[in-house]
Structure formats: structure tokens, C-alpha cells
């Protein structure tokens, strides 16, 4: 690594050049590897930089810079860590009109994994005696864990309709209201979904998983606001200290995983077919306008819609549990959706690059949209403040609500990080962390937790993640999004 005239070894094997641009940005020059078309840019600081050298994520930033049609930079957010093809926390845009490609590795297997944040009119002291009841009831009512199955069976035509209509399908079935759709990215229904590109195996896997939380880092969390940073925006959103919030983090479940698996196999054959050279076959791709590119985009959009429907159903069930336990209607409790944002997607968007308007395929792999004020895609109530940005942390620390900025539009195609970012793999966490000790530490902090998986509490322990407070400081200091408020967990369900 190159910093201030010094070179450091990467993983003790190879030398990676990283140049410091400023206090929150580092550059991998495109001269680092013959074939890089653009520089790599990593958002980080001196506190988190050493963690970058613990896996191959930095090398992946350089590899992404080989993608045909890539413009501006290969980008990495401060939660960067190793992933499939792209690093998690990676962002890259390709020019569709200049043979730009689309890569499943730039989206990931959990297509449209995303976060949904609800506010309430409730305050912590009001519900403190009921937190155990709420968490236990949510755990029993919302299926979670590996292979969890719900009671919504998508037989026949319904299996295609949910893929085409997304969250709107769920609302039509009685799971929520039209107002929820207004506060969901793409209104919960991205255009261009093509159910004909979905394999029988993917249909089978998705048939019974709508309305289920899943496993891994997916969660449902009851939280309270513990700090407000921007009083003006907080007032606009009617947010106050100690107010109760609910955060839902899940995606397209086994359906999205199968869609990615199916199309990775197809894309591998495209490297030779279209004469594409990349340093890692996990970056298999095809031109967006090719038969294979259109097929993947149509299938990926189906998975995205499935994920939005999934989170919509879970939110509705959450409202029902609150109603039952607290004996009030969800409307009386003010359980309204602030926003729902995706963080594993490739989307066709128009951006200004070098003073020119370009039609781009923007890959956000473990990265989330952060559109600035006055963006036409935003609901009217958010046009002045910018898009709500939700960055979850771990189950023992904090999560954040922020607002997107114009600077993000200029530097990162309107993107920022999606979470804290792992420090330990799940295997490492299980081997090195004491589950009982972690449980006791969370209990001592007043956090009620229910998990389905035997090892989940170790896999998802705070020690397995970067400190989200440090990560969000970089986001805020770099100007990619600005902090509105911070929340801390009081009750958590993990798969």
C-alpha cells in the first residue's frame, strides 16, 4: 500500500498502491494494474484503514475497474469488506450506450436486500414493560431462520403477479396501505420485471418464503432514538428523543439467491462470447443491451419486487403484533413508514458525468441510494431534505437515519454505505466469540434478543462488525449523507 511515500504489503503477498486524497478518501490509481480503466476510490479514514488490509476487498475494488463501459471510478464505501466479485460496499456505473455491462457479482445473491424504517408515536418509558411481550410475539408471528416458510402460498398466477407488482401486490392483498408505497424506493415496484426469465427452481424456492425474515444478518429491531443531530429535519419528520422506531432488514430470500445462481452460470459463458477480459471470473458480465444482459435485468427486477413485497408483508405483521400487545390500532400509534431502501441492486439511471448526461447501469453491492434534495424520484415531503438514508449497525450498538446530498450525486452516483461492515467472517465469529457472554452483555444493556439459529448470536455479535458510529462519521464527514438521528436497539429478532 502507498501512503505518504510508503508501501505496505497487502496480506503479506502483493503490494497495493493506495494514495490518500483527503481525510475520508483514498485512491487506487489505474496504473496499479494493466487493464484498469478507471481509478478506484475508497471512502475511509485512518481509524478504519487497517481493517481494509485484512481481506481481499481492496484488490476487488481494482478488479471492478476492468468492467467494460465503467465510468468515473470503481467506488467503495466505508463498510467495505470482501464479497463475491465486487466487494460488499462496492459501487460502479457503466455507460449503457458505450457497451457498458451488467454483472450479477455487482448485485449479490440477496437481490434487493434492504432496510425499512417505521416511526411510532410511542416513547420508550411507555412500552418498556411490554418489550418482552412485543419481541416474543413478533418472533412467534413472523417466520425467521434458515429456510423459514410463511403461510402465503404463491400458487399459479400469483407467483408471477408478486414478481411484477412487488409491494403493490402485498397492499392489494391487504398488507398495508397505498401511503406505504409512496415512501418506498421505486414505490416498491421496479419496472422491467420479466417473470419469463425465472427458472422453475427459483419459483419453487420463492413459493412459501414471502413474509419471512430469513437468517444471517437479517433482523427485525425495536429501537429508540437516543440522539438527534439535525433538529430541523427531525422536526419535519416529527422525531424526538426516546421515540420508538422499528427497523426491518431482509431481502428476496431463497428466490433472489436462485435468480443470481442461475444467471451467474449464464454470464460465465458471456466472457468468451463478447470478448470480455476481467481478472476474476466472479465478475462475469454481459453488455446491458445484450440478450443475456436484458434477461438478467428482467430476472433481477423480479427478485427486487419480491423483496419489496416481503418487507411490506413483514411490516404489516409487525403492526398487527403491536396492535395486539398494546391494544391500540397502528394508526393510533402512528406506525408510519419513513422509507424503504434497497442495497443490492443494479439500476438504470441517468447521471451527469464530465458535464454530460449519461444513461448508466449503477451497481450498488452492499451500498444504498442517497439521492440529494429536489430529486424527481423522491416523495414530495422529502424533496427539500433529500432521500432518507437508513444505515443499520449491529444488535448491540446503534443504527442511523440520514439524508442524501447533492455531493453524493456528484461523487458516487447518489450512493453511500449500507451498514457497519463485517470484521470477522461468520466462521471466525463462531470460533472466537462466546455466545453466552454476548447474550449476557446484551441483556446488561437492556436489549431483549430472540434468535432462531444456534450460532446466530455469535455470527452477528457486535465484535463481528466495524463500529457503525465510525463508519457513519466518514459518511457524514465526506458529505455523502448527513446525520439526522441515531437509534439504539431495545429488542431484536435474528434468524
LOSE-759411 format. One record per residue (C-alpha): residue in three letters; y, z, x; residue number from 1. Coordinates in nm, 2 decimals. Layout:
BEGIN
- ALA Y Z X NUM
...
This chain:
BEGIN
- UNK 0.00 0.00 0.00 1
- UNK 0.35 -0.09 0.13 2
- UNK 0.62 0.17 0.07 3
- UNK 0.93 0.22 0.28 4
- UNK 0.78 0.01 0.56 5
- UNK 0.44 0.19 0.55 6
- UNK 0.09 0.05 0.45 7
- UNK -0.17 0.26 0.28 8
- UNK -0.54 0.18 0.22 9
- UNK -0.65 0.12 -0.13 10
- UNK -0.97 0.30 -0.20 11
- UNK -1.02 0.30 0.18 12
- UNK -1.13 -0.06 0.16 13
- UNK -0.84 -0.30 0.13 14
- UNK -0.46 -0.30 0.17 15
- UNK -0.24 -0.34 -0.13 16
- UNK 0.13 -0.41 -0.09 17
- UNK 0.35 -0.21 -0.33 18
- UNK 0.72 -0.22 -0.29 19
- UNK 0.95 0.04 -0.45 20
- UNK 1.21 -0.13 -0.67 21
- UNK 1.37 0.19 -0.81 22
- UNK 1.27 0.54 -0.93 23
- UNK 1.05 0.41 -1.21 24
- UNK 0.93 0.06 -1.09 25
- UNK 0.71 -0.08 -0.82 26
- UNK 0.63 -0.44 -0.72 27
- UNK 0.32 -0.61 -0.60 28
- UNK 0.46 -0.93 -0.45 29
- UNK 0.29 -1.25 -0.55 30
- UNK 0.24 -1.32 -0.17 31
- UNK -0.02 -1.03 -0.18 32
- UNK -0.30 -1.27 -0.29 33
- UNK -0.30 -1.65 -0.27 34
- UNK -0.32 -1.77 -0.63 35
- UNK -0.09 -1.51 -0.78 36
- UNK 0.16 -1.70 -1.00 37
- UNK 0.40 -1.41 -1.06 38
- UNK 0.47 -1.06 -0.91 39
- UNK 0.31 -0.75 -1.05 40
- UNK 0.54 -0.48 -1.18 41
- UNK 0.41 -0.12 -1.23 42
- UNK 0.62 0.14 -1.41 43
- UNK 0.55 0.47 -1.24 44
- UNK 0.71 0.73 -1.02 45
- UNK 0.63 0.93 -0.71 46
- UNK 0.45 1.20 -0.91 47
- UNK 0.20 0.96 -1.07 48
- UNK 0.18 0.70 -0.79 49
- UNK -0.11 0.88 -0.60 50
- UNK -0.32 0.85 -0.92 51
- UNK -0.29 0.48 -0.91 52
- UNK -0.50 0.46 -0.59 53
- UNK -0.80 0.64 -0.74 54
- UNK -0.94 0.33 -0.91 55
- UNK -0.91 -0.05 -0.91 56
- UNK -0.62 -0.07 -1.17 57
- UNK -0.36 -0.18 -0.91 58
- UNK -0.59 -0.46 -0.80 59
- UNK -0.63 -0.57 -1.16 60
- UNK -0.25 -0.60 -1.20 61
- UNK -0.26 -0.85 -0.92 62
- UNK -0.56 -1.03 -1.07 63
- UNK -0.39 -1.08 -1.41 64
- UNK -0.11 -1.26 -1.22 65
- UNK -0.36 -1.55 -1.18 66
- UNK -0.37 -1.63 -1.55 67
- UNK -0.26 -1.99 -1.63 68
- UNK 0.07 -2.00 -1.80 69
- UNK 0.17 -1.64 -1.72 70
- UNK 0.55 -1.59 -1.72 71
- UNK 0.78 -1.33 -1.57 72
- UNK 0.54 -1.06 -1.44 73
- UNK 0.20 -0.91 -1.46 74
- UNK 0.31 -0.57 -1.60 75
- UNK 0.15 -0.22 -1.60 76
- UNK 0.28 0.08 -1.80 77
- UNK 0.28 0.44 -1.65 78
- UNK -0.05 0.52 -1.82 79
- UNK -0.23 0.25 -1.62 80
- UNK -0.60 0.30 -1.53 81
- UNK -0.90 0.08 -1.47 82
- UNK -1.03 -0.13 -1.76 83
- UNK -1.23 -0.44 -1.84 84
- UNK -1.04 -0.74 -1.68 85
- UNK -0.69 -0.61 -1.75 86
- UNK -0.60 -0.26 -1.65 87
- UNK -0.55 -0.03 -1.95 88
- UNK -0.18 -0.02 -1.98 89
- UNK -0.15 -0.39 -1.89 90
- UNK 0.09 -0.64 -2.04 91
- UNK 0.10 -1.01 -1.98 92
- UNK 0.25 -1.31 -2.16 93
- UNK 0.15 -1.67 -2.13 94
- UNK 0.36 -1.97 -2.23 95
- UNK 0.16 -2.14 -2.51 96
- UNK 0.34 -2.47 -2.46 97
- UNK 0.25 -2.48 -2.09 98
- UNK -0.12 -2.44 -2.12 99
- UNK -0.09 -2.06 -2.15 100
- UNK -0.43 -1.89 -2.20 101
- UNK -0.56 -1.61 -2.42 102
- UNK -0.81 -1.36 -2.27 103
- UNK -1.03 -1.11 -2.45 104
- UNK -1.00 -0.89 -2.14 105
- UNK -0.63 -0.86 -2.21 106
- UNK -0.70 -0.71 -2.55 107
- UNK -1.01 -0.50 -2.50 108
- UNK -1.32 -0.42 -2.71 109
- UNK -1.15 -0.18 -2.96 110
- UNK -0.92 -0.45 -3.11 111
- UNK -0.61 -0.30 -3.27 112
- UNK -0.69 0.05 -3.17 113
- UNK -0.37 0.21 -3.28 114
- UNK -0.18 0.51 -3.40 115
- UNK -0.04 0.61 -3.74 116
- UNK 0.21 0.90 -3.78 117
- UNK 0.28 1.07 -4.11 118
- UNK 0.55 1.33 -4.16 119
- UNK 0.55 1.60 -4.43 120
- UNK 0.80 1.85 -4.58 121
- UNK 0.57 2.13 -4.47 122
- UNK 0.66 2.37 -4.19 123
- UNK 0.42 2.55 -3.95 124
- UNK 0.46 2.90 -4.09 125
- UNK 0.38 2.77 -4.44 126
- UNK 0.04 2.63 -4.35 127
- UNK -0.06 2.85 -4.06 128
- UNK -0.31 3.04 -4.28 129
- UNK -0.46 2.72 -4.41 130
- UNK -0.51 2.53 -4.08 131
- UNK -0.88 2.62 -4.05 132
- UNK -0.94 2.51 -4.41 133
- UNK -0.75 2.18 -4.36 134
- UNK -0.93 2.09 -4.04 135
- UNK -1.27 2.18 -4.18 136
- UNK -1.21 1.99 -4.50 137
- UNK -1.08 1.68 -4.30 138
- UNK -1.38 1.70 -4.07 139
- UNK -1.62 1.71 -4.37 140
- UNK -1.44 1.44 -4.57 141
- UNK -1.36 1.18 -4.30 142
- UNK -1.67 1.05 -4.11 143
- UNK -1.64 1.07 -3.74 144
- UNK -1.86 1.03 -3.43 145
- UNK -2.06 0.75 -3.27 146
- UNK -2.19 0.51 -3.53 147
- UNK -2.04 0.71 -3.82 148
- UNK -2.07 0.54 -4.16 149
- UNK -1.85 0.57 -4.46 150
- UNK -1.91 0.52 -4.83 151
- UNK -1.71 0.20 -4.86 152
- UNK -1.97 -0.08 -4.85 153
- UNK -1.82 -0.42 -4.78 154
- UNK -2.07 -0.64 -4.95 155
- UNK -2.03 -1.01 -5.02 156
- UNK -1.68 -1.14 -5.06 157
- UNK -1.52 -0.80 -5.00 158
- UNK -1.64 -0.83 -4.63 159
- UNK -1.41 -1.14 -4.59 160
- UNK -1.13 -1.01 -4.81 161
- UNK -1.07 -0.70 -4.59 162
- UNK -1.05 -0.92 -4.28 163
- UNK -0.79 -1.15 -4.44 164
- UNK -0.58 -0.88 -4.62 165
- UNK -0.61 -0.58 -4.39 166
- UNK -0.42 -0.27 -4.51 167
- UNK -0.31 -0.46 -4.82 168
- UNK -0.68 -0.48 -4.92 169
- UNK -0.70 -0.10 -4.89 170
- UNK -0.39 -0.05 -5.10 171
- UNK -0.53 -0.28 -5.37 172
- UNK -0.84 -0.06 -5.38 173
- UNK -0.63 0.25 -5.44 174
- UNK -0.60 0.38 -5.09 175
- UNK -0.22 0.43 -5.06 176
- UNK 0.09 0.25 -5.18 177
- UNK 0.29 -0.06 -5.10 178
- UNK 0.55 0.15 -4.93 179
- UNK 0.29 0.23 -4.66 180
- UNK 0.26 -0.14 -4.58 181
- UNK 0.64 -0.16 -4.52 182
- UNK 0.60 0.10 -4.24 183
- UNK 0.30 -0.07 -4.07 184
- UNK 0.33 -0.32 -3.79 185
- UNK 0.28 -0.67 -3.94 186
- UNK 0.28 -0.49 -4.28 187
- UNK -0.09 -0.43 -4.19 188
- UNK -0.19 -0.79 -4.24 189
- UNK -0.15 -1.03 -3.95 190
- UNK -0.16 -1.40 -4.04 191
- UNK -0.41 -1.64 -3.89 192
- UNK -0.73 -1.43 -3.95 193
- UNK -1.03 -1.66 -3.98 194
- UNK -1.34 -1.49 -4.12 195
- UNK -1.54 -1.81 -4.04 196
- UNK -1.52 -1.72 -3.67 197
- UNK -1.70 -1.39 -3.73 198
- UNK -2.07 -1.35 -3.64 199
- UNK -2.33 -1.21 -3.87 200
- UNK -2.38 -0.92 -3.63 201
- UNK -2.01 -0.83 -3.64 202
- UNK -2.02 -0.84 -4.03 203
- UNK -2.32 -0.61 -4.02 204
- UNK -2.16 -0.36 -3.79 205
- UNK -1.84 -0.35 -4.00 206
- UNK -2.00 -0.33 -4.33 207
- UNK -2.01 0.05 -4.35 208
- UNK -1.75 0.16 -4.10 209
- UNK -1.43 0.12 -4.30 210
- UNK -1.26 0.46 -4.34 211
- UNK -1.43 0.62 -4.04 212
- UNK -1.27 0.78 -3.73 213
- UNK -1.53 0.69 -3.47 214
- UNK -1.57 0.85 -3.13 215
- UNK -1.43 0.87 -2.78 216
- UNK -1.05 0.92 -2.77 217
- UNK -1.01 0.87 -3.14 218
- UNK -0.87 1.16 -3.33 219
- UNK -0.70 1.30 -3.64 220
- UNK -0.45 1.57 -3.55 221
- UNK -0.23 1.81 -3.74 222
- UNK 0.08 1.87 -3.53 223
- UNK 0.42 2.05 -3.54 224
- UNK 0.74 1.93 -3.39 225
- UNK 0.83 2.16 -3.10 226
- UNK 1.13 1.98 -2.95 227
- UNK 1.39 1.73 -3.08 228
- UNK 1.57 1.51 -2.82 229
- UNK 1.77 1.27 -3.04 230
- UNK 1.93 1.46 -3.32 231
- UNK 2.09 1.15 -3.48 232
- UNK 1.76 0.96 -3.52 233
- UNK 1.57 1.28 -3.61 234
- UNK 1.83 1.34 -3.89 235
- UNK 1.79 0.98 -4.00 236
- UNK 1.41 1.04 -4.03 237
- UNK 1.46 1.38 -4.18 238
- UNK 1.27 1.55 -3.90 239
- UNK 1.32 1.92 -3.80 240
- UNK 1.17 2.16 -3.55 241
- UNK 0.84 2.32 -3.66 242
- UNK 0.79 2.05 -3.93 243
- UNK 0.42 1.94 -3.98 244
- UNK 0.31 1.59 -3.88 245
- UNK -0.02 1.42 -3.90 246
- UNK -0.14 1.16 -3.63 247
- UNK -0.43 0.93 -3.67 248
- UNK -0.57 0.73 -3.38 249
- UNK -0.86 0.49 -3.43 250
- UNK -0.93 0.11 -3.44 251
- UNK -1.16 -0.16 -3.56 252
- UNK -1.48 0.04 -3.47 253
- UNK -1.81 -0.15 -3.40 254
- UNK -1.67 -0.45 -3.58 255
- UNK -1.40 -0.51 -3.33 256
- UNK -1.63 -0.43 -3.04 257
- UNK -1.87 -0.70 -3.16 258
- UNK -1.59 -0.96 -3.20 259
- UNK -1.49 -0.90 -2.84 260
- UNK -1.85 -0.91 -2.72 261
- UNK -1.92 -1.24 -2.90 262
- UNK -1.61 -1.42 -2.77 263
- UNK -1.63 -1.29 -2.41 264
- UNK -1.95 -1.49 -2.38 265
- UNK -1.79 -1.80 -2.52 266
- UNK -1.48 -1.76 -2.28 267
- UNK -1.70 -1.73 -1.97 268
- UNK -1.81 -2.10 -2.03 269
- UNK -1.44 -2.20 -2.06 270
- UNK -1.36 -2.12 -1.70 271
- UNK -1.55 -2.42 -1.58 272
- UNK -1.47 -2.63 -1.88 273
- UNK -1.10 -2.60 -1.83 274
- UNK -1.10 -2.57 -1.46 275
- UNK -0.95 -2.22 -1.46 276
- UNK -0.98 -2.01 -1.15 277
- UNK -0.95 -1.63 -1.17 278
- UNK -1.06 -1.37 -0.92 279
- UNK -1.25 -1.17 -1.18 280
- UNK -1.48 -1.32 -1.44 281
- UNK -1.38 -1.03 -1.68 282
- UNK -1.05 -1.23 -1.71 283
- UNK -1.24 -1.52 -1.88 284
- UNK -0.99 -1.71 -2.09 285
- UNK -0.91 -2.04 -2.26 286
- UNK -0.58 -2.21 -2.35 287
- UNK -0.44 -2.07 -2.67 288
- UNK -0.43 -2.41 -2.82 289
- UNK -0.80 -2.50 -2.73 290
- UNK -1.09 -2.48 -2.98 291
- UNK -1.21 -2.16 -2.81 292
- UNK -0.87 -2.00 -2.79 293
- UNK -0.80 -2.06 -3.16 294
- UNK -1.15 -1.93 -3.25 295
- UNK -1.09 -1.61 -3.06 296
- UNK -0.74 -1.56 -3.20 297
- UNK -0.87 -1.61 -3.56 298
- UNK -1.15 -1.36 -3.50 299
- UNK -0.93 -1.11 -3.32 300
- UNK -0.68 -1.12 -3.61 301
- UNK -0.97 -1.04 -3.85 302
- UNK -1.05 -0.73 -3.64 303
- UNK -0.69 -0.63 -3.63 304
- UNK -0.67 -0.64 -4.01 305
- UNK -0.99 -0.44 -4.03 306
- UNK -0.84 -0.17 -3.81 307
- UNK -0.52 -0.15 -4.02 308
- UNK -0.73 -0.12 -4.34 309
- UNK -0.94 0.15 -4.16 310
- UNK -0.63 0.36 -4.07 311
- UNK -0.49 0.31 -4.42 312
- UNK -0.81 0.45 -4.58 313
- UNK -0.82 0.74 -4.35 314
- UNK -0.45 0.82 -4.42 315
- UNK -0.52 0.82 -4.79 316
- UNK -0.82 1.05 -4.75 317
- UNK -0.60 1.28 -4.54 318
- UNK -0.35 1.30 -4.82 319
- UNK -0.63 1.39 -5.06 320
- UNK -0.75 1.67 -4.84 321
- UNK -0.40 1.82 -4.81 322
- UNK -0.37 1.80 -5.19 323
- UNK -0.70 1.98 -5.25 324
- UNK -0.64 2.26 -4.99 325
- UNK -0.26 2.32 -5.05 326
- UNK -0.27 2.24 -5.43 327
- UNK 0.02 2.01 -5.43 328
- UNK 0.05 1.63 -5.46 329
- UNK 0.10 1.44 -5.14 330
- UNK 0.43 1.31 -5.29 331
- UNK 0.55 1.67 -5.33 332
- UNK 0.45 1.75 -4.97 333
- UNK 0.64 1.44 -4.86 334
- UNK 0.34 1.29 -4.67 335
- UNK 0.51 0.96 -4.59 336
- UNK 0.41 0.72 -4.32 337
- UNK 0.67 0.69 -4.04 338
- UNK 0.49 0.40 -3.87 339
- UNK 0.16 0.25 -3.76 340
- UNK 0.15 0.06 -3.43 341
- UNK -0.13 -0.13 -3.26 342
- UNK -0.21 -0.10 -2.89 343
- UNK -0.49 -0.35 -2.82 344
- UNK -0.37 -0.69 -2.93 345
- UNK -0.27 -1.04 -2.82 346
- UNK 0.01 -1.17 -3.05 347
- UNK 0.20 -1.49 -3.08 348
- UNK 0.57 -1.40 -3.04 349
- UNK 0.90 -1.57 -2.94 350
- UNK 1.09 -1.42 -2.64 351
- UNK 1.37 -1.51 -2.42 352
- UNK 1.25 -1.59 -2.06 353
- UNK 1.50 -1.70 -1.80 354
- UNK 1.75 -1.78 -2.07 355
- UNK 1.51 -2.00 -2.26 356
- UNK 1.34 -1.92 -2.59 357
- UNK 0.96 -1.94 -2.54 358
- UNK 0.66 -1.92 -2.77 359
- UNK 0.43 -1.67 -2.59 360
- UNK 0.09 -1.52 -2.63 361
- UNK 0.17 -1.15 -2.54 362
- UNK -0.13 -0.94 -2.44 363
- UNK -0.09 -0.57 -2.48 364
- UNK -0.40 -0.39 -2.35 365
- UNK -0.36 -0.02 -2.40 366
- UNK 0.01 -0.09 -2.45 367
- UNK 0.22 -0.08 -2.76 368
- UNK 0.51 -0.27 -2.91 369
- UNK 0.86 -0.12 -2.85 370
- UNK 1.09 -0.36 -3.02 371
- UNK 1.46 -0.28 -3.00 372
- UNK 1.73 -0.25 -3.27 373
- UNK 1.81 -0.53 -3.50 374
- UNK 1.47 -0.70 -3.45 375
- UNK 1.40 -0.90 -3.77 376
- UNK 1.04 -0.78 -3.78 377
- UNK 1.14 -0.42 -3.84 378
- UNK 1.18 -0.25 -4.18 379
- UNK 1.54 -0.22 -4.28 380
- UNK 1.55 0.16 -4.22 381
- UNK 1.46 0.11 -3.86 382
- UNK 1.68 -0.18 -3.77 383
- UNK 1.96 0.04 -3.64 384
- UNK 1.74 0.28 -3.43 385
- UNK 1.47 0.04 -3.31 386
- UNK 1.10 0.04 -3.38 387
- UNK 0.93 0.38 -3.39 388
- UNK 0.70 0.41 -3.09 389
- UNK 0.41 0.66 -3.10 390
- UNK 0.26 0.79 -2.77 391
- UNK -0.02 1.03 -2.81 392
- UNK -0.12 1.28 -2.54 393
- UNK -0.43 1.49 -2.52 394
- UNK -0.56 1.75 -2.76 395
- UNK -0.42 2.04 -2.55 396
- UNK -0.07 1.92 -2.47 397
- UNK 0.19 1.70 -2.65 398
- UNK 0.25 1.37 -2.82 399
- UNK 0.58 1.18 -2.87 400
- UNK 0.78 0.98 -3.12 401
- UNK 1.02 0.74 -2.95 402
- UNK 1.23 0.44 -3.04 403
- UNK 1.21 0.09 -2.89 404
- UNK 1.50 -0.05 -2.69 405
- UNK 1.67 -0.38 -2.61 406
- UNK 1.58 -0.32 -2.24 407
- UNK 1.21 -0.33 -2.33 408
- UNK 1.27 -0.67 -2.50 409
- UNK 1.43 -0.79 -2.17 410
- UNK 1.18 -0.65 -1.92 411
- UNK 0.84 -0.61 -2.09 412
- UNK 0.84 -0.84 -2.39 413
- UNK 0.92 -0.53 -2.61 414
- UNK 0.63 -0.32 -2.48 415
- UNK 0.56 0.03 -2.35 416
- UNK 0.27 0.26 -2.28 417
- UNK 0.02 0.37 -2.54 418
- UNK -0.08 0.72 -2.43 419
- UNK -0.12 0.95 -2.13 420
- UNK -0.39 0.75 -1.94 421
- UNK -0.72 0.89 -1.81 422
- UNK -0.75 1.07 -1.47 423
- UNK -1.13 1.12 -1.50 424
- UNK -1.39 0.89 -1.64 425
- UNK -1.59 1.04 -1.93 426
- UNK -1.89 1.08 -1.70 427
- UNK -1.68 1.26 -1.44 428
- UNK -1.53 1.49 -1.71 429
- UNK -1.87 1.58 -1.84 430
- UNK -2.00 1.66 -1.49 431
- UNK -1.70 1.86 -1.37 432
- UNK -1.55 2.04 -1.67 433
- UNK -1.68 2.35 -1.86 434
- UNK -1.69 2.28 -2.23 435
- UNK -1.69 2.65 -2.33 436
- UNK -1.39 2.72 -2.11 437
- UNK -1.20 2.42 -2.25 438
- UNK -1.27 2.54 -2.61 439
- UNK -1.15 2.89 -2.53 440
- UNK -0.83 2.76 -2.37 441
- UNK -0.75 2.55 -2.68 442
- UNK -0.83 2.84 -2.90 443
- UNK -0.60 3.07 -2.70 444
- UNK -0.32 2.81 -2.76 445
- UNK -0.38 2.83 -3.13 446
- UNK -0.54 2.49 -3.16 447
- UNK -0.83 2.46 -3.41 448
- UNK -1.08 2.19 -3.30 449
- UNK -1.38 2.03 -3.45 450
- UNK -1.59 1.77 -3.27 451
- UNK -1.90 1.56 -3.36 452
- UNK -2.02 1.46 -3.01 453
- UNK -2.18 1.73 -2.79 454
- UNK -1.98 1.63 -2.48 455
- UNK -1.66 1.52 -2.66 456
- UNK -1.47 1.83 -2.58 457
- UNK -1.52 1.77 -2.20 458
- UNK -1.47 1.39 -2.22 459
- UNK -1.13 1.44 -2.40 460
- UNK -1.02 1.76 -2.22 461
- UNK -0.65 1.78 -2.11 462
- UNK -0.77 1.79 -1.75 463
- UNK -0.92 1.44 -1.80 464
- UNK -0.58 1.29 -1.87 465
- UNK -0.25 1.25 -1.70 466
- UNK 0.02 1.48 -1.83 467
- UNK 0.18 1.28 -2.11 468
- UNK 0.51 1.46 -2.05 469
- UNK 0.53 1.30 -1.71 470
- UNK 0.43 0.96 -1.85 471
- UNK 0.69 0.97 -2.13 472
- UNK 0.96 1.08 -1.88 473
- UNK 0.90 0.75 -1.69 474
- UNK 0.92 0.55 -2.02 475
- UNK 1.24 0.73 -2.12 476
- UNK 1.40 0.71 -1.77 477
- UNK 1.31 0.34 -1.73 478
- UNK 1.47 0.27 -2.07 479
- UNK 1.16 0.11 -2.23 480
- UNK 1.19 0.36 -2.52 481
- UNK 1.39 0.67 -2.59 482
- UNK 1.26 1.00 -2.69 483
- UNK 1.31 1.12 -3.05 484
- UNK 1.09 1.43 -3.07 485
- UNK 0.78 1.59 -2.92 486
- UNK 0.49 1.73 -3.12 487
- UNK 0.21 1.97 -3.02 488
- UNK -0.13 2.00 -3.18 489
- UNK -0.24 2.28 -3.41 490
- UNK -0.56 2.13 -3.54 491
- UNK -0.77 1.84 -3.40 492
- UNK -1.07 1.64 -3.52 493
- UNK -1.26 1.44 -3.25 494
- UNK -1.55 1.21 -3.30 495
